[in-house]
Amino acid sequence: ESGSEDIDILPNGLAFISSGLKYLGLHSFAPDKPGEIFLMDLNEDNPRAVELRISRGFDLASFNPHGISTYVD
């Protein structure tokens, strides 16, 4: 509902999606909702984005993801 800001697809078909970017001058459909990271397995017949749980102790209220990248070792 609040849109995705960026996506990074790993060679194995897993996609990480950042969502919830908010900044002055940009209309937000969910201004009170914190940002989120989703995971989507593009190998599935009907892939769907699943919200990843963020560890306790992380300041979710100010989470405002802008972009995403991954490192494969």
C-alpha positions as protocol buffer text, in pm:
chain_id: "A"
residue {
  index: 1
  type: GLU
  ca { x: 0 y: 0 z: 0 }
}
residue {
  index: 2
  type: SER
  ca { x: 282 y: 243 z: 70 }
}
residue {
  index: 3
  type: GLY
  ca { x: 481 y: 134 z: -235 }
}
residue {
  index: 4
  type: SER
  ca { x: 829 y: -5 z: -277 }
}
residue {
  index: 5
  type: GLU
  ca { x: 1140 y: 210 z: -306 }
}
residue {
  index: 6
  type: ASP
  ca { x: 1395 y: -42 z: -432 }
}
residue {
  index: 7
  type: ILE
  ca { x: 1447 y: -411 z: -508 }
}
residue {
  index: 8
  type: ASP
  ca { x: 1756 y: -631 z: -520 }
}
residue {
  index: 9
  type: ILE
  ca { x: 1736 y: -979 z: -673 }
}
residue {
  index: 10
  type: LEU
  ca { x: 1991 y: -1243 z: -575 }
}
residue {
  index: 11
  type: PRO
  ca { x: 2122 y: -1499 z: -829 }
}
residue {
  index: 12
  type: ASN
  ca { x: 1911 y: -1769 z: -658 }
}
residue {
  index: 13
  type: GLY
  ca { x: 1585 y: -1582 z: -730 }
}
residue {
  index: 14
  type: LEU
  ca { x: 1524 y: -1430 z: -387 }
}
residue {
  index: 15
  type: ALA
  ca { x: 1422 y: -1066 z: -404 }
}
residue {
  index: 16
  type: PHE
  ca { x: 1455 y: -815 z: -120 }
}
residue {
  index: 17
  type: ILE
  ca { x: 1224 y: -513 z: -141 }
}
residue {
  index: 18
  type: SER
  ca { x: 1246 y: -193 z: 64 }
}
residue {
  index: 19
  type: SER
  ca { x: 923 y: -7 z: 127 }
}
residue {
  index: 20
  type: GLY
  ca { x: 797 y: 296 z: 313 }
}
residue {
  index: 21
  type: LEU
  ca { x: 1025 y: 580 z: 203 }
}
residue {
  index: 22
  type: LYS
  ca { x: 901 y: 911 z: 338 }
}
residue {
  index: 23
  type: TYR
  ca { x: 1049 y: 1255 z: 293 }
}
residue {
  index: 24
  type: LEU
  ca { x: 927 y: 1612 z: 276 }
}
residue {
  index: 25
  type: GLY
  ca { x: 743 y: 1684 z: -48 }
}
residue {
  index: 26
  type: LEU
  ca { x: 672 y: 1317 z: -130 }
}
residue {
  index: 27
  type: HIS
  ca { x: 312 y: 1205 z: -82 }
}
residue {
  index: 28
  type: SER
  ca { x: 287 y: 908 z: 155 }
}
residue {
  index: 29
  type: PHE
  ca { x: -12 y: 673 z: 150 }
}
residue {
  index: 30
  type: ALA
  ca { x: 78 y: 551 z: 500 }
}
residue {
  index: 31
  type: PRO
  ca { x: 249 y: 841 z: 682 }
}
residue {
  index: 32
  type: ASP
  ca { x: 226 y: 678 z: 1027 }
}
residue {
  index: 33
  type: LYS
  ca { x: 348 y: 334 z: 918 }
}
residue {
  index: 34
  type: PRO
  ca { x: 720 y: 253 z: 959 }
}
residue {
  index: 35
  type: GLY
  ca { x: 929 y: 129 z: 670 }
}
residue {
  index: 36
  type: GLU
  ca { x: 949 y: -240 z: 589 }
}
residue {
  index: 37
  type: ILE
  ca { x: 1166 y: -498 z: 413 }
}
residue {
  index: 38
  type: PHE
  ca { x: 995 y: -773 z: 215 }
}
residue {
  index: 39
  type: LEU
  ca { x: 1124 y: -1102 z: 73 }
}
residue {
  index: 40
  type: MET
  ca { x: 988 y: -1259 z: -245 }
}
residue {
  index: 41
  type: ASP
  ca { x: 1092 y: -1597 z: -390 }
}
residue {
  index: 42
  type: LEU
  ca { x: 1071 y: -1553 z: -765 }
}
residue {
  index: 43
  type: ASN
  ca { x: 1111 y: -1931 z: -812 }
}
residue {
  index: 44
  type: GLU
  ca { x: 760 y: -1995 z: -679 }
}
residue {
  index: 45
  type: ASP
  ca { x: 466 y: -2042 z: -916 }
}
residue {
  index: 46
  type: ASN
  ca { x: 278 y: -1755 z: -749 }
}
residue {
  index: 47
  type: PRO
  ca { x: 542 y: -1541 z: -577 }
}
residue {
  index: 48
  type: ARG
  ca { x: 423 y: -1304 z: -309 }
}
residue {
  index: 49
  type: ALA
  ca { x: 604 y: -1052 z: -93 }
}
residue {
  index: 50
  type: VAL
  ca { x: 637 y: -1153 z: 273 }
}
residue {
  index: 51
  type: GLU
  ca { x: 729 y: -892 z: 534 }
}
residue {
  index: 52
  type: LEU
  ca { x: 1049 y: -977 z: 717 }
}
residue {
  index: 53
  type: ARG
  ca { x: 1043 y: -950 z: 1094 }
}
residue {
  index: 54
  type: ILE
  ca { x: 1290 y: -693 z: 1222 }
}
residue {
  index: 55
  type: SER
  ca { x: 1477 y: -773 z: 1544 }
}
residue {
  index: 56
  type: ARG
  ca { x: 1363 y: -630 z: 1874 }
}
residue {
  index: 57
  type: GLY
  ca { x: 1557 y: -327 z: 1988 }
}
residue {
  index: 58
  type: PHE
  ca { x: 1560 y: -176 z: 1639 }
}
residue {
  index: 59
  type: ASP
  ca { x: 1399 y: 169 z: 1619 }
}
residue {
  index: 60
  type: LEU
  ca { x: 1112 y: 86 z: 1384 }
}
residue {
  index: 61
  type: ALA
  ca { x: 941 y: 422 z: 1436 }
}
residue {
  index: 62
  type: SER
  ca { x: 1220 y: 600 z: 1249 }
}
residue {
  index: 63
  type: PHE
  ca { x: 1287 y: 324 z: 992 }
}
residue {
  index: 64
  type: ASN
  ca { x: 1270 y: 500 z: 656 }
}
residue {
  index: 65
  type: PRO
  ca { x: 1449 y: 276 z: 402 }
}
residue {
  index: 66
  type: HIS
  ca { x: 1588 y: 439 z: 91 }
}
residue {
  index: 67
  type: GLY
  ca { x: 1733 y: 176 z: -138 }
}
residue {
  index: 68
  type: ILE
  ca { x: 1859 y: -173 z: -67 }
}
residue {
  index: 69
  type: SER
  ca { x: 2158 y: -377 z: -170 }
}
residue {
  index: 70
  type: THR
  ca { x: 2293 y: -721 z: -91 }
}
residue {
  index: 71
  type: TYR
  ca { x: 2638 y: -873 z: -67 }
}
residue {
  index: 72
  type: VAL
  ca { x: 2688 y: -1237 z: -165 }
}
residue {
  index: 73
  type: ASP
  ca { x: 3003 y: -1402 z: -32 }
}
